Amino acid sequence: MTSVLRPGGDLALEYPLVFDEEGPGAHFALSEGDEVLSVCATLERELIYPGGRTLVGFIGSVATPPDARGQGHASRLLAEVEGALKERGCEHALLWADEPGFYQRRGYSLDGTETDFLVSKIPTALIDSELNVRPLHASDRGQVHELYTWHGARIERSARETARLLGCPEMRVLVATRGQEVEAYVCFGRGADLAGVVHEWGGSPAGVLACLAALLERADSLFVMAPGEPGPMGELLDECGAIRAAGRLGMTKPLGAAGSLPHGAFVWGLDSI
C-alpha cells in the first residue's frame, strides 16, 4: 500500500486505527504465489445518526502495482472484501474514491453530503475575546472526546480511539478554552489526503471560530469541511464571507438487501479511511 500510495512515506502513521496491530482495522490481499496483485484495508464502524445506528465497513487504501493494473485484480479483491464484510454483519460498504467511475461500475453510488467552506478572513468583532486558543495537551483528550460526541451524526468510537487519532503526525489540533474548560477543538491537516484542510471540529461554534482565526494567522485561507448541514457553524462562516459549496461525501454500496444508507448516516471524521 505504501509503495503505491505513499512512496517514501508511511501510510500507517496517517491511519492508526487501520494499521496498528491492536487496532480494529483489517487488511486483504489478492496474490499469485509470492506476487501481490492488489491490496486494501477495511475498518468496521458503527454509524450513529438521528433515529438509529448501522454497522458499516469502510474500505480504503485500495492499491494495485502499476504492472498489474487493468487485469481485474482490484475488482476481484473488492468482491471478496465485500463478502467478508457482509458475513460480519456490515450492511453497507463505504469509501472515498479518486476514480469514482471505477466504483460506480461495481455498484457504488455517490452518497452523503458535506458543506465545504473556503475561509480567508474572520472579523475581529466575531471572535469571543474570553476564549483562549492553544495547541492540544494530552490532558485535553478526554474533553475533546466528549465534544466529539455532541455531533448527532458520527462514527461511534471510544475515548481511547479518539486519543490515538488525535496523535496522527502532520496534524495540528487546536483547542479553545474558557477558564479550565475546553470549549471547542479543530483538527487541521493529516498526511497527504488532508493537508491544509480542517477536517474535524467540535464544540461551540464560537470556540471553533476562534481556532480557525488562530490557524489563519499562518495561512492566507482555510478549507473547512462540515458534515451535511452545518447549522450555526455555517451561519458564522457565512458572516465571515466564506465561500460555501455543497458536495458529496463519498460512495456507498448496500451489502445484501440492506437498501440505501439512511439519510444523514454517512459522516466525516478522523476515523474515515
Backbone as CSV, one residue per row, in Angstrom:
resi,resn,N_x,N_y,N_z,CA_x,CA_y,CA_z,C_x,C_y,C_z
1,MET,0.825,-1.202,0.000,0.000,0.000,0.000,0.860,1.253,0.000
2,THR,1.877,1.243,0.850,2.736,2.419,0.949,3.504,2.652,-0.348
3,SER,4.001,1.585,-0.966,4.804,1.751,-2.177,3.988,2.353,-3.312
4,VAL,2.682,2.070,-3.351,1.818,2.599,-4.411,1.237,3.959,-4.040
5,LEU,0.779,4.100,-2.799,0.042,5.299,-2.400,0.892,6.370,-1.723
6,ARG,1.982,5.970,-1.056,2.823,6.926,-0.348,4.300,6.603,-0.567
7,PRO,4.790,6.623,-1.779,6.208,6.310,-1.995,7.100,7.178,-1.122
8,GLY,7.955,6.536,-0.346,8.847,7.271,0.536,8.208,7.724,1.830
9,GLY,6.922,7.434,2.031,6.235,7.846,3.248,5.836,6.663,4.103
10,ASP,4.895,6.881,5.000,4.417,5.821,5.884,2.919,5.970,6.049
11,LEU,2.157,5.227,5.263,0.704,5.312,5.282,0.136,4.947,6.644
12,ALA,0.800,4.040,7.349,0.286,3.567,8.630,0.175,4.688,9.659
13,LEU,1.061,5.677,9.591,1.022,6.775,10.556,-0.223,7.633,10.380
14,GLU,-0.747,7.693,9.166,-1.913,8.527,8.899,-3.211,7.886,9.384
15,TYR,-3.247,6.556,9.449,-4.482,5.843,9.770,-4.214,4.801,10.853
16,PRO,-3.997,5.246,12.093,-3.601,4.299,13.148,-4.641,3.243,13.471
17,LEU,-5.927,3.568,13.388,-6.934,2.558,13.709,-6.936,1.436,12.685
18,VAL,-6.483,1.743,11.468,-6.467,0.746,10.406,-5.220,-0.126,10.479
19,PHE,-4.069,0.489,10.810,-2.805,-0.223,10.670,-2.133,-0.612,11.991
20,ASP,-2.567,-0.073,13.126,-1.997,-0.518,14.391,-2.334,-1.988,14.625
21,GLU,-1.383,-2.710,15.174,-1.614,-4.146,15.408,-2.792,-4.387,16.343
22,GLU,-2.996,-3.488,17.293,-4.088,-3.663,18.244,-5.345,-2.906,17.824
23,GLY,-5.328,-2.293,16.644,-6.471,-1.535,16.176,-7.544,-2.417,15.566
24,PRO,-8.705,-1.845,15.258,-9.828,-2.623,14.725,-9.769,-2.863,13.221
25,GLY,-8.747,-2.361,12.538,-8.679,-2.498,11.090,-8.257,-3.890,10.649
26,ALA,-8.522,-4.189,9.378,-8.112,-5.461,8.771,-7.539,-5.169,7.391
27,HIS,-6.782,-6.137,6.847,-6.121,-5.952,5.563,-6.347,-7.177,4.698
28,PHE,-6.557,-6.943,3.406,-6.828,-8.019,2.467,-5.874,-7.899,1.285
29,ALA,-5.470,-9.034,0.750,-4.575,-9.037,-0.400,-4.970,-10.141,-1.363
30,LEU,-4.867,-9.842,-2.646,-5.034,-10.837,-3.698,-3.646,-11.122,-4.250
31,SER,-3.259,-12.373,-4.273,-1.899,-12.700,-4.699,-1.869,-13.975,-5.521
32,GLU,-0.790,-14.120,-6.273,-0.485,-15.355,-7.000,0.944,-15.723,-6.662
33,GLY,1.123,-16.824,-5.952,2.443,-17.175,-5.468,2.943,-16.115,-4.514
34,ASP,4.134,-15.606,-4.775,4.695,-14.558,-3.925,4.370,-13.160,-4.425
35,GLU,3.619,-13.059,-5.517,3.333,-11.754,-6.115,2.012,-11.201,-5.590
36,VAL,2.064,-10.033,-4.979,0.858,-9.356,-4.506,0.266,-8.560,-5.667
37,LEU,-0.997,-8.841,-6.004,-1.637,-8.227,-7.168,-2.499,-7.027,-6.800
38,SER,-3.122,-7.040,-5.633,-3.959,-5.922,-5.206,-4.200,-6.043,-3.707
39,VAL,-4.285,-4.920,-3.030,-4.470,-4.909,-1.575,-5.454,-3.812,-1.184
40,CYS,-6.020,-3.934,0.006,-6.856,-2.868,0.566,-6.970,-3.051,2.070
41,ALA,-7.489,-2.041,2.733,-7.714,-2.083,4.180,-9.193,-1.870,4.457
42,THR,-9.673,-2.385,5.579,-11.057,-2.162,5.986,-11.116,-1.737,7.446
43,LEU,-12.193,-1.071,7.773,-12.432,-0.642,9.145,-13.929,-0.724,9.400
44,GLU,-14.322,-1.634,10.261,-15.741,-1.781,10.591,-16.105,-0.775,11.670
45,ARG,-17.153,0.019,11.407,-17.554,1.042,12.365,-19.081,1.109,12.443
46,GLU,-19.551,1.534,13.601,-20.980,1.751,13.782,-21.268,3.234,13.575
47,LEU,-22.174,3.527,12.657,-22.569,4.902,12.409,-23.789,5.241,13.263
48,ILE,-23.711,6.365,13.938,-24.832,6.879,14.717,-25.433,8.036,13.927
49,TYR,-26.732,8.045,13.788,-27.409,9.119,13.066,-28.769,9.347,13.723
50,PRO,-29.402,10.488,13.477,-30.709,10.738,14.102,-31.695,9.628,13.764
51,GLY,-32.093,8.890,14.763,-33.079,7.839,14.556,-32.538,6.424,14.533
52,GLY,-31.220,6.250,14.618,-30.741,4.884,14.605,-29.240,4.718,14.524
53,ARG,-28.823,3.467,14.310,-27.422,3.085,14.177,-27.325,2.032,13.080
54,THR,-26.163,1.934,12.464,-25.950,0.884,11.484,-24.475,0.528,11.425
55,LEU,-24.176,-0.761,11.218,-22.795,-1.226,11.121,-22.372,-1.195,9.657
56,VAL,-21.232,-0.565,9.385,-20.747,-0.447,8.013,-19.280,-0.848,7.954
57,GLY,-18.814,-1.098,6.740,-17.407,-1.393,6.538,-16.776,-0.348,5.634
58,PHE,-15.860,0.430,6.181,-15.099,1.366,5.359,-14.023,0.593,4.605
59,ILE,-13.843,0.915,3.342,-12.791,0.321,2.527,-11.851,1.439,2.086
60,GLY,-10.560,1.234,2.256,-9.610,2.262,1.874,-8.281,1.695,1.451
61,SER,-7.411,2.580,0.984,-6.047,2.209,0.588,-6.032,1.080,-0.429
62,VAL,-6.992,1.112,-1.377,-7.005,0.115,-2.448,-5.812,0.408,-3.358
63,ALA,-4.935,-0.563,-3.530,-3.704,-0.338,-4.287,-3.351,-1.550,-5.130
64,THR,-3.035,-1.287,-6.389,-2.589,-2.330,-7.310,-1.290,-1.855,-7.963
65,PRO,-0.240,-2.657,-7.953,1.015,-2.247,-8.594,0.787,-1.878,-10.056
66,PRO,1.486,-0.885,-10.548,1.269,-0.427,-11.940,1.300,-1.541,-12.976
67,ASP,2.206,-2.498,-12.849,2.325,-3.537,-13.877,1.248,-4.617,-13.759
68,ALA,0.385,-4.511,-12.730,-0.685,-5.492,-12.556,-2.067,-4.888,-12.809
69,ARG,-2.124,-3.640,-13.236,-3.411,-2.974,-13.418,-4.069,-3.378,-14.736
70,GLY,-5.382,-3.140,-14.776,-6.137,-3.419,-15.989,-6.451,-4.880,-16.211
71,GLN,-6.262,-5.703,-15.194,-6.495,-7.143,-15.340,-7.609,-7.655,-14.422
72,GLY,-8.335,-6.736,-13.783,-9.464,-7.119,-12.942,-9.109,-7.526,-11.527
73,HIS,-7.859,-7.323,-11.116,-7.455,-7.771,-9.782,-8.188,-7.000,-8.674
74,ALA,-8.266,-5.673,-8.806,-8.945,-4.876,-7.778,-10.424,-5.232,-7.699
75,SER,-11.055,-5.513,-8.830,-12.468,-5.904,-8.831,-12.668,-7.221,-8.085
76,ARG,-11.788,-8.188,-8.332,-11.877,-9.471,-7.632,-11.679,-9.285,-6.135
77,LEU,-10.706,-8.454,-5.779,-10.435,-8.206,-4.361,-11.636,-7.545,-3.687
78,LEU,-12.208,-6.536,-4.338,-13.367,-5.848,-3.761,-14.518,-6.816,-3.518
79,ALA,-14.765,-7.695,-4.462,-15.848,-8.666,-4.304,-15.616,-9.544,-3.078
80,GLU,-14.374,-9.982,-2.882,-14.050,-10.810,-1.715,-14.222,-10.019,-0.419
81,VAL,-13.762,-8.779,-0.429,-13.838,-7.944,0.772,-15.286,-7.636,1.120
82,GLU,-16.086,-7.306,0.121,-17.500,-7.017,0.371,-18.203,-8.239,0.965
83,GLY,-17.859,-9.422,0.460,-18.443,-10.641,1.018,-18.048,-10.851,2.470
84,ALA,-16.779,-10.571,2.786,-16.312,-10.728,4.169,-17.004,-9.737,5.094
85,LEU,-17.181,-8.507,4.639,-17.854,-7.504,5.458,-19.321,-7.880,5.695
86,LYS,-19.967,-8.395,4.666,-21.365,-8.818,4.804,-21.479,-9.940,5.830
87,GLU,-20.566,-10.911,5.786,-20.593,-12.023,6.745,-20.430,-11.540,8.175
88,ARG,-19.728,-10.410,8.354,-19.504,-9.866,9.694,-20.627,-8.931,10.129
89,GLY,-21.672,-8.815,9.339,-22.846,-8.052,9.732,-22.903,-6.632,9.213
90,CYS,-21.955,-6.234,8.382,-21.978,-4.874,7.839,-23.096,-4.761,6.800
91,GLU,-23.859,-3.695,6.867,-24.979,-3.508,5.953,-24.595,-2.731,4.700
92,HIS,-23.478,-1.981,4.784,-23.025,-1.212,3.623,-21.503,-1.185,3.592
93,ALA,-20.962,-1.031,2.386,-19.546,-0.723,2.208,-19.449,0.757,1.868
94,LEU,-18.480,1.438,2.474,-18.310,2.872,2.273,-16.871,3.150,1.870
95,LEU,-16.679,4.141,1.013,-15.319,4.511,0.624,-15.280,5.908,0.033
96,TRP,-14.058,6.439,-0.053,-13.766,7.688,-0.759,-12.951,7.297,-1.979
97,ALA,-13.303,7.837,-3.144,-12.706,7.353,-4.383,-11.986,8.448,-5.157
98,ASP,-10.759,8.145,-5.589,-10.065,9.026,-6.523,-10.614,8.858,-7.929
99,GLU,-11.136,7.665,-8.235,-11.709,7.375,-9.547,-13.134,6.852,-9.356
100,PRO,-14.118,7.762,-9.178,-15.496,7.321,-8.894,-16.071,6.381,-9.942
101,GLY,-15.713,6.586,-11.214,-16.271,5.744,-12.261,-15.966,4.274,-12.063
102,PHE,-14.771,3.962,-11.594,-14.381,2.569,-11.353,-15.341,1.922,-10.361
103,TYR,-15.662,2.643,-9.300,-16.524,2.080,-8.264,-17.995,2.108,-8.668
104,GLN,-18.402,3.108,-9.439,-19.789,3.136,-9.906,-20.090,1.919,-10.763
105,ARG,-19.136,1.489,-11.560,-19.345,0.304,-12.391,-19.425,-0.967,-11.553
106,ARG,-19.067,-0.878,-10.301,-19.093,-2.028,-9.404,-20.151,-1.889,-8.313
107,GLY,-21.155,-1.062,-8.580,-22.320,-0.987,-7.712,-22.312,0.098,-6.660
108,TYR,-21.282,0.936,-6.636,-21.228,2.026,-5.664,-21.897,3.269,-6.230
109,SER,-22.463,4.081,-5.338,-23.082,5.333,-5.761,-22.674,6.446,-4.819
110,LEU,-22.677,7.662,-5.335,-22.351,8.821,-4.504,-23.374,8.937,-3.389
111,ASP,-22.906,9.232,-2.181,-23.799,9.250,-1.032,-23.267,10.242,-0.009
112,GLY,-24.125,10.605,0.917,-23.733,11.534,1.965,-23.553,12.938,1.415
113,THR,-23.683,13.915,2.259,-23.488,15.303,1.843,-22.519,15.985,2.786
114,GLU,-21.782,16.914,2.243,-20.922,17.750,3.059,-21.038,19.183,2.566
115,THR,-20.749,20.118,3.432,-20.671,21.513,3.053,-19.242,21.955,3.268
116,ASP,-18.651,22.497,2.238,-17.260,22.932,2.302,-17.194,24.452,2.265
117,PHE,-16.260,24.998,3.036,-16.091,26.443,3.108,-14.645,26.808,2.791
118,LEU,-14.465,27.873,2.030,-13.160,28.476,1.846,-13.162,29.763,2.655
119,VAL,-12.377,29.765,3.719,-12.377,30.880,4.680,-11.068,31.648,4.532
120,SER,-11.163,32.946,4.285,-9.950,33.756,4.122,-9.798,34.831,5.189
121,LYS,-10.875,35.110,5.917,-10.768,36.109,6.988,-11.863,35.873,8.023
122,ILE,-11.577,36.269,9.253,-12.562,36.223,10.329,-12.528,37.574,11.028
123,PRO,-13.578,38.364,10.907,-13.595,39.687,11.539,-13.373,39.598,13.049
124,THR,-12.563,40.498,13.551,-12.268,40.510,14.985,-13.534,40.609,15.825
125,ALA,-14.541,41.324,15.306,-15.783,41.515,16.051,-16.519,40.207,16.313
126,LEU,-16.239,39.165,15.522,-16.923,37.881,15.692,-16.191,36.943,16.638
127,ILE,-14.996,37.318,17.074,-14.194,36.445,17.937,-14.474,36.753,19.407
128,ASP,-14.800,35.742,20.162,-15.055,35.884,21.599,-13.727,36.119,22.311
129,SER,-13.553,37.308,22.863,-12.278,37.680,23.485,-12.001,36.921,24.777
130,GLU,-13.009,36.248,25.338,-12.808,35.498,26.578,-12.256,34.093,26.329
131,LEU,-12.140,33.715,25.069,-11.624,32.396,24.737,-10.120,32.453,24.515
132,ASN,-9.440,31.418,24.958,-8.005,31.277,24.735,-7.790,30.086,23.800
133,VAL,-6.995,30.270,22.755,-6.710,29.203,21.803,-5.265,28.748,21.976
134,ARG,-5.083,27.449,22.064,-3.740,26.890,22.252,-3.684,25.500,21.643
135,PRO,-2.475,24.935,21.487,-2.364,23.555,20.989,-2.948,22.558,21.991
136,LEU,-3.370,21.426,21.478,-3.904,20.348,22.308,-2.852,19.849,23.283
137,HIS,-3.255,19.646,24.551,-2.424,18.970,25.546,-2.953,17.552,25.724
138,ALA,-2.095,16.668,26.145,-2.528,15.282,26.369,-3.700,15.214,27.340
139,SER,-3.705,16.100,28.322,-4.774,16.092,29.328,-6.116,16.583,28.776
140,ASP,-6.126,17.142,27.551,-7.357,17.643,26.946,-8.146,16.558,26.224
141,ARG,-7.539,15.407,26.006,-8.136,14.445,25.091,-9.498,13.948,25.545
142,GLY,-9.686,13.791,26.852,-10.989,13.355,27.348,-12.072,14.372,27.054
143,GLN,-11.765,15.663,27.246,-12.750,16.709,26.959,-13.033,16.796,25.459
144,VAL,-11.999,16.623,24.644,-12.204,16.649,23.199,-13.111,15.500,22.765
145,HIS,-12.902,14.326,23.340,-13.769,13.194,23.001,-15.218,13.503,23.372
146,GLU,-15.430,14.111,24.516,-16.790,14.464,24.930,-17.418,15.432,23.931
147,LEU,-16.654,16.412,23.456,-17.174,17.361,22.467,-17.504,16.658,21.154
148,TYR,-16.702,15.672,20.805,-16.977,14.911,19.593,-18.346,14.240,19.671
149,THR,-18.715,13.737,20.841,-19.983,13.018,20.981,-21.188,13.956,20.887
150,TRP,-20.962,15.256,20.857,-22.076,16.189,20.677,-22.666,16.093,19.269
151,HIS,-21.878,15.627,18.311,-22.401,15.527,16.951,-23.513,14.485,16.898
152,GLY,-24.674,14.868,16.396,-25.795,13.940,16.312,-25.566,12.816,15.324
153,ALA,-24.749,13.071,14.310,-24.367,12.043,13.341,-22.856,11.885,13.418
154,ARG,-22.421,10.681,13.749,-20.985,10.476,13.949,-20.662,8.988,13.886
155,ILE,-19.374,8.703,13.830,-18.891,7.329,13.942,-18.694,7.022,15.424
156,GLU,-19.234,5.917,15.889,-19.043,5.534,17.292,-17.576,5.192,17.513
157,ARG,-16.953,5.812,18.491,-15.582,5.473,18.822,-15.358,5.701,20.310
158,SER,-14.382,5.008,20.844,-14.080,5.094,22.263,-13.178,6.297,22.538
159,ALA,-13.096,6.669,23.804,-12.192,7.758,24.182,-10.748,7.393,23.864
160,ARG,-10.405,6.113,24.012,-9.046,5.677,23.692,-8.767,5.831,22.198
161,GLU,-9.752,5.504,21.358,-9.568,5.655,19.919,-9.434,7.125,19.541
162,THR,-10.232,7.980,20.163,-10.098,9.413,19.900,-8.698,9.888,20.245
163,ALA,-8.190,9.466,21.400,-6.846,9.873,21.821,-5.799,9.412,20.815
164,ARG,-5.957,8.192,20.299,-4.986,7.681,19.317,-5.038,8.492,18.028
165,LEU,-6.234,8.818,17.583,-6.402,9.574,16.348,-5.859,10.997,16.470
166,LEU,-5.997,11.581,17.646,-5.512,12.953,17.854,-3.995,13.041,17.793
167,GLY,-3.326,11.899,17.852,-1.871,11.889,17.798,-1.302,11.664,16.411
168,CYS,-2.151,11.706,15.354,-1.646,11.493,13.998,-0.590,12.546,13.657
169,PRO,0.511,12.150,13.033,1.548,13.111,12.665,1.065,14.051,11.568
170,GLU,1.719,15.183,11.470,1.391,16.190,10.457,-0.038,16.680,10.597
171,MET,-0.587,16.590,11.800,-1.913,17.130,12.068,-1.799,18.104,13.229
172,ARG,-2.353,19.282,13.056,-2.327,20.299,14.095,-3.699,20.355,14.754
173,VAL,-3.747,20.164,16.066,-5.007,20.204,16.800,-4.972,21.391,17.754
174,LEU,-5.941,22.280,17.597,-6.071,23.436,18.481,-7.328,23.287,19.317
175,VAL,-7.278,23.820,20.535,-8.459,23.849,21.398,-8.714,25.285,21.833
176,ALA,-9.984,25.585,22.036,-10.388,26.881,22.580,-10.873,26.647,24.001
177,THR,-10.289,27.338,24.941,-10.644,27.138,26.350,-11.271,28.402,26.936
178,ARG,-12.155,28.169,27.878,-12.727,29.251,28.680,-12.463,28.859,30.128
179,GLY,-11.517,29.544,30.743,-11.055,29.102,32.047,-10.292,27.798,31.892
180,GLN,-10.688,26.764,32.632,-10.027,25.474,32.556,-10.742,24.485,31.635
181,GLU,-11.870,24.910,31.071,-12.665,24.001,30.268,-12.365,24.151,28.778
182,VAL,-12.223,23.026,28.104,-12.088,23.031,26.642,-13.487,23.181,26.056
183,GLU,-13.678,24.247,25.279,-14.998,24.550,24.733,-15.145,24.089,23.280
184,ALA,-14.015,23.954,22.571,-14.077,23.543,21.170,-12.703,23.047,20.741
185,TYR,-12.689,22.334,19.615,-11.416,21.865,19.055,-11.507,21.850,17.539
186,VAL,-10.343,21.866,16.903,-10.251,21.848,15.444,-9.058,20.979,15.055
187,CYS,-9.238,20.090,14.072,-8.147,19.254,13.555,-7.792,19.744,12.152
188,PHE,-6.528,20.106,11.957,-6.078,20.708,10.699,-4.930,19.902,10.107
189,GLY,-5.114,19.453,8.850,-4.063,18.710,8.169,-3.960,17.284,8.665
190,ARG,-3.579,16.398,7.747,-3.354,14.991,8.125,-2.821,14.248,6.918
191,GLY,-1.552,13.985,6.897,-0.955,13.250,5.797,-1.181,13.916,4.453
192,ALA,-1.108,13.130,3.406,-1.228,13.662,2.049,-2.675,13.942,1.661
193,ASP,-3.621,13.175,2.193,-5.007,13.318,1.775,-5.660,14.591,2.295
194,LEU,-5.267,15.045,3.478,-5.970,16.168,4.111,-5.033,17.314,4.467
195,ALA,-3.944,17.445,3.759,-3.024,18.555,4.007,-3.743,19.877,3.752
196,GLY,-3.636,20.796,4.705,-4.240,22.111,4.540,-5.739,22.162,4.731
197,VAL,-6.335,21.102,5.295,-7.793,21.021,5.430,-8.185,20.896,6.901
198,VAL,-9.185,21.667,7.322,-9.826,21.462,8.627,-10.873,20.379,8.408
199,HIS,-10.606,19.177,8.907,-11.425,18.021,8.547,-12.225,17.442,9.704
200,GLU,-12.008,17.933,10.923,-12.893,17.585,12.034,-12.853,18.721,13.031
201,TRP,-14.001,19.000,13.613,-14.095,20.021,14.652,-15.293,19.690,15.532
202,GLY,-15.325,20.282,16.701,-16.441,20.037,17.595,-16.494,21.066,18.709
203,GLY,-17.645,21.138,19.373,-17.810,22.099,20.460,-18.610,23.314,20.032
204,SER,-18.463,24.401,20.760,-19.243,25.595,20.478,-18.786,26.244,19.178
205,PRO,-19.733,26.764,18.372,-19.337,27.458,17.144,-18.377,28.611,17.402
206,ALA,-18.566,29.344,18.503,-17.662,30.458,18.819,-16.251,29.950,19.068
207,GLY,-16.139,28.811,19.744,-14.824,28.235,20.007,-14.157,27.747,18.747
208,VAL,-14.926,27.088,17.871,-14.373,26.624,16.595,-13.890,27.821,15.781
209,LEU,-14.689,28.885,15.766,-14.304,30.086,15.008,-13.004,30.676,15.541
210,ALA,-12.840,30.696,16.854,-11.604,31.214,17.439,-10.400,30.378,17.012
211,CYS,-10.578,29.064,16.940,-9.491,28.187,16.475,-9.160,28.455,15.014
212,LEU,-10.178,28.670,14.198,-9.941,28.959,12.785,-9.189,30.272,12.621
213,ALA,-9.545,31.257,13.457,-8.845,32.544,13.392,-7.370,32.371,13.716
214,ALA,-7.061,31.500,14.679,-5.662,31.248,15.024,-4.927,30.574,13.868
215,LEU,-5.593,29.643,13.178,-4.971,28.992,12.029,-4.716,29.981,10.903
216,LEU,-5.602,30.963,10.737,-5.433,31.941,9.664,-4.272,32.894,9.911
217,GLU,-3.725,32.875,11.104,-2.542,33.699,11.359,-1.334,33.172,10.590
218,ARG,-1.398,31.884,10.165,-0.294,31.274,9.427,-0.666,30.913,7.995
219,ALA,-1.866,31.226,7.567,-2.309,30.845,6.227,-3.171,31.941,5.625
220,ASP,-3.169,32.027,4.307,-3.995,33.016,3.619,-5.457,32.606,3.602
221,SER,-5.714,31.303,3.609,-7.082,30.807,3.588,-7.119,29.389,4.149
222,LEU,-8.308,28.934,4.502,-8.517,27.594,5.034,-9.652,26.915,4.283
223,PHE,-9.488,25.616,4.055,-10.572,24.797,3.513,-11.182,24.052,4.692
224,VAL,-12.447,24.301,4.976,-13.113,23.741,6.153,-14.237,22.807,5.707
225,MET,-14.161,21.562,6.148,-15.198,20.578,5.855,-16.236,20.567,6.977
226,ALA,-17.489,20.393,6.584,-18.564,20.267,7.568,-19.514,19.180,7.091
227,PRO,-20.070,18.390,8.001,-20.976,17.310,7.601,-22.377,17.830,7.338
228,GLY,-22.967,17.410,6.230,-24.362,17.742,5.960,-24.634,19.226,6.040
229,GLU,-25.631,19.590,6.798,-25.982,20.991,7.004,-25.290,21.490,8.273
230,PRO,-24.361,22.436,8.153,-23.539,22.820,9.305,-24.226,23.704,10.337
231,GLY,-25.453,24.145,10.102,-26.207,24.888,11.108,-25.535,26.156,11.575
232,PRO,-25.514,26.400,12.913,-24.936,27.644,13.445,-23.488,27.875,13.029
233,MET,-22.693,26.797,12.905,-21.306,26.964,12.478,-21.258,27.528,11.062
234,GLY,-22.123,27.021,10.209,-22.179,27.521,8.846,-22.627,28.973,8.784
235,GLU,-23.569,29.336,9.644,-24.037,30.724,9.667,-22.913,31.672,10.072
236,LEU,-22.087,31.245,11.034,-20.955,32.074,11.436,-19.955,32.238,10.295
237,LEU,-19.679,31.149,9.594,-18.737,31.227,8.484,-19.297,32.076,7.341
238,ASP,-20.616,32.033,7.147,-21.242,32.911,6.160,-21.029,34.377,6.537
239,GLU,-21.153,34.676,7.824,-20.915,36.048,8.297,-19.486,36.493,8.017
240,CYS,-18.572,35.532,7.986,-17.163,35.850,7.711,-16.893,36.040,6.222
241,GLY,-17.922,35.841,5.395,-17.732,35.965,3.957,-17.116,34.743,3.313
242,ALA,-17.165,33.606,3.990,-16.588,32.380,3.434,-17.359,31.939,2.192
243,ILE,-16.649,31.328,1.261,-17.273,30.761,0.070,-17.806,29.386,0.430
244,ARG,-19.075,29.159,0.186,-19.728,27.905,0.565,-20.017,27.062,-0.683
245,ALA,-19.785,25.763,-0.577,-20.094,24.844,-1.678,-20.620,23.540,-1.103
246,ALA,-21.570,22.945,-1.790,-22.134,21.654,-1.367,-21.504,20.540,-2.187
247,GLY,-21.296,19.400,-1.561,-20.706,18.279,-2.281,-21.151,16.951,-1.709
248,ARG,-20.731,15.889,-2.377,-20.992,14.537,-1.895,-19.838,14.096,-1.011
249,LEU,-20.164,13.336,0.023,-19.145,12.942,0.989,-18.326,11.748,0.511
250,GLY,-18.963,10.784,-0.132,-18.225,9.600,-0.555,-19.104,8.687,-1.385
251,MET,-18.849,7.374,-1.309,-19.610,6.404,-2.087,-20.009,5.234,-1.194
252,THR,-21.180,4.666,-1.472,-21.657,3.537,-0.692,-22.196,2.438,-1.603
253,LYS,-22.207,1.220,-1.052,-22.796,0.084,-1.753,-23.516,-0.779,-0.733
254,PRO,-24.806,-1.045,-0.937,-25.514,-1.926,0.003,-24.990,-3.348,-0.111
255,LEU,-24.886,-4.012,1.015,-24.438,-5.404,1.044,-25.656,-6.271,1.334
256,GLY,-26.111,-6.976,0.344,-27.319,-7.769,0.516,-28.551,-6.929,0.296
257,ALA,-29.576,-7.140,1.121,-30.863,-6.471,0.946,-31.009,-5.262,1.857
258,ALA,-29.884,-4.655,2.225,-29.939,-3.552,3.193,-30.628,-2.318,2.651
259,GLY,-30.613,-2.110,1.325,-31.200,-0.902,0.763,-30.278,0.284,0.932
260,SER,-30.812,1.476,0.726,-29.998,2.691,0.798,-29.586,2.981,2.235
261,LEU,-28.440,3.605,2.366,-27.985,4.044,3.689,-28.933,5.123,4.189
262,PRO,-29.369,5.069,5.438,-30.296,6.086,5.948,-29.752,7.492,5.758
263,HIS,-30.640,8.422,5.491,-30.236,9.810,5.260,-29.470,10.354,6.466
264,GLY,-28.349,10.967,6.190,-27.556,11.576,7.251,-26.632,10.628,7.981
265,ALA,-26.567,9.359,7.539,-25.756,8.385,8.272,-24.294,8.369,7.840
266,PHE,-23.997,8.802,6.624,-22.618,8.789,6.121,-21.944,10.064,6.611
267,VAL,-21.015,9.923,7.543,-20.447,11.100,8.211,-18.942,11.177,8.008
268,TRP,-18.414,12.358,8.316,-16.967,12.581,8.168,-16.301,12.472,9.530
269,GLY,-14.994,12.515,9.546,-14.288,12.481,10.819,-12.934,11.820,10.715
270,LEU,-12.215,11.787,11.827,-10.867,11.243,11.877,-10.815,9.751,11.571
271,ASP,-11.922,9.037,11.808,-11.930,7.594,11.597,-11.899,7.222,10.121
272,SER,-12.338,8.112,9.260,-12.549,7.772,7.863,-11.255,7.357,7.176
273,ILE,-11.334,6.360,6.279,-10.165,5.908,5.547,-10.417,5.999,4.043
